[in-house]
């Protein structure tokens, strides 16, 4: 079974086709992106007036949500019994290893799927982080030049389009950065240029998308870390036992030459 989730435009944002959790896509942003985004509530288990420390009773999932999480884990190659144990762990209010800051994966696999590069990191408890980015080199190879008038024509590569500035510059538009921990997911679109003697830069970022089971993400904002790094952050509100509510979750697009990859906390 193909593991990659297919994306489709919805209004000004993105949503996952057949996404089973509550999903919200953010608005398109200006080239450099505004950091003052509207907040969006997703499916939630906490009331509006809960204290700042998460409750001890765990996370409440419906049968449909529970099975949806199991199915997605299995789609990505996780054993069914391990997937069910991960759901029980999550429902009991425990962080999955893939969600723990500083936790190192026990294995990493990378797949070139043509239009995207998919990296799956597996952790000690069997949880995974699936990092999907547009294949910039493939987008470059897929571009077609009309020999008659030398006008570039483009094929879409996971939303990523390439145009050439001759031997000196390369430009990519509508590329995707996506981090999926199954129970929570965040991503966005970005544009990128690489110019000889000037360097590389992410020139635009917008249209964030996300889903979450058993909690909420809000107060989304973009931060430019450097010319080649842009971070999407959100307030993460899930009822983990004894864990402070409202901590910041983030994922980040990074580019270098004809390569794009993601990082996250």
Secondary structure as the mmCIF struct_conf table of DSSP 4:
data_model
#
loop_
_struct_conf.conf_type_id
_struct_conf.id
_struct_conf.beg_label_comp_id
_struct_conf.beg_label_asym_id
_struct_conf.beg_label_seq_id
_struct_conf.end_label_comp_id
_struct_conf.end_label_asym_id
_struct_conf.end_label_seq_id
HELX_LH_PP_P HELX_LH_PP_P1 UNK A 4 UNK A 6
STRN STRN1 UNK A 7 UNK A 10
TURN_TY1_P TURN_TY1_P1 UNK A 11 UNK A 12
STRN STRN2 UNK A 13 UNK A 16
TURN_TY1_P TURN_TY1_P2 UNK A 17 UNK A 18
BEND BEND1 UNK A 21 UNK A 21
STRN STRN3 UNK A 22 UNK A 25
HELX_LH_PP_P HELX_LH_PP_P2 UNK A 26 UNK A 28
TURN_TY1_P TURN_TY1_P3 UNK A 31 UNK A 32
BEND BEND2 UNK A 35 UNK A 35
HELX_LH_PP_P HELX_LH_PP_P3 UNK A 37 UNK A 39
BEND BEND3 UNK A 43 UNK A 43
BEND BEND4 UNK A 45 UNK A 46
TURN_TY1_P TURN_TY1_P4 UNK A 48 UNK A 49
BEND BEND5 UNK A 52 UNK A 52
STRN STRN4 UNK A 53 UNK A 53
BEND BEND6 UNK A 56 UNK A 57
HELX_RH_AL_P HELX_RH_AL_P1 UNK A 63 UNK A 75
TURN_TY1_P TURN_TY1_P5 UNK A 76 UNK A 77
HELX_RH_AL_P HELX_RH_AL_P2 UNK A 80 UNK A 91
TURN_TY1_P TURN_TY1_P6 UNK A 92 UNK A 93
HELX_LH_PP_P HELX_LH_PP_P4 UNK A 94 UNK A 96
HELX_RH_3T_P HELX_RH_3T_P1 UNK A 97 UNK A 99
BEND BEND7 UNK A 100 UNK A 100
TURN_TY1_P TURN_TY1_P7 UNK A 101 UNK A 102
HELX_LH_PP_P HELX_LH_PP_P5 UNK A 103 UNK A 105
BEND BEND8 UNK A 106 UNK A 106
STRN STRN5 UNK A 107 UNK A 112
BEND BEND9 UNK A 114 UNK A 115
STRN STRN6 UNK A 116 UNK A 122
TURN_TY1_P TURN_TY1_P8 UNK A 124 UNK A 125
BEND BEND10 UNK A 126 UNK A 126
STRN STRN7 UNK A 128 UNK A 134
HELX_RH_AL_P HELX_RH_AL_P3 UNK A 136 UNK A 142
STRN STRN8 UNK A 144 UNK A 145
TURN_TY1_P TURN_TY1_P9 UNK A 147 UNK A 149
STRN STRN9 UNK A 152 UNK A 153
STRN STRN10 UNK A 157 UNK A 157
TURN_TY1_P TURN_TY1_P10 UNK A 158 UNK A 159
STRN STRN11 UNK A 160 UNK A 160
STRN STRN12 UNK A 161 UNK A 164
TURN_TY1_P TURN_TY1_P11 UNK A 166 UNK A 167
BEND BEND11 UNK A 168 UNK A 168
STRN STRN13 UNK A 169 UNK A 180
BEND BEND12 UNK A 182 UNK A 183
STRN STRN14 UNK A 184 UNK A 195
TURN_TY1_P TURN_TY1_P12 UNK A 196 UNK A 198
STRN STRN15 UNK A 199 UNK A 212
BEND BEND13 UNK A 213 UNK A 214
STRN STRN16 UNK A 215 UNK A 226
TURN_TY1_P TURN_TY1_P13 UNK A 227 UNK A 228
STRN STRN17 UNK A 229 UNK A 238
TURN_TY1_P TURN_TY1_P14 UNK A 241 UNK A 242
STRN STRN18 UNK A 244 UNK A 244
TURN_TY1_P TURN_TY1_P15 UNK A 245 UNK A 246
STRN STRN19 UNK A 247 UNK A 256
TURN_TY1_P TURN_TY1_P16 UNK A 257 UNK A 258
STRN STRN20 UNK A 259 UNK A 264
#
